[in-house]
Amino acid sequence: MGARGPKPGTGGRPRKPLADKLLDGNPGKRGIYVLKNYTDLEGVDMPDPREYLLDAQKDGKPFEAEGIYKAVCKWLEERECSQHVSPEIIEHYALSAARMIQCERCISTFGFLAKNSQGNAIISPYITIAQAYMKQANNLWSMIYSIVRENCSTEYSGKTPQDDVMERLLSMRRN
């Protein structure tokens, strides 16, 4: 017999963003849940990305992970939410997004088809790899964005680093 109901952790109404709670007032007079009040603390810069995000690539082309990491950190600092998101999540997001871009470059270079061991045409393995990295990057971005949405008391909409990744994919040089 199958399980009933939604997966654990996904049921119920989603949390209302903190900015919306503050804008609407507090009609129920309950305390507004905030992780911590960081307004009295002095901000610190996010740590530099770890070495593996800076490694040279085999094909000699630049690896986009450092730029993506810095863009996300800057976006979080502008929204005063950098203290809520762990640097490891940002690093994993940057790595996944950069690998997706790298796979898309390979698809542009080598095409959509490859040959198997018998010499028959098959779909390029880079397509499957790119899809896996895209899924992973989207899941990580959803985590980052939900943390910002739930804890940011200022405007959190507008252009995001996720948009920049798509722009990089669309504007990369074709050989």
Summary of the structure (lengths in Angstrom):
residues: 175
radius of gyration: 20.3
end to end distance: 54.2
largest distance: 70.0
contacts: 394
relative contact order: 0.15
helix: 51%
strand: 3%
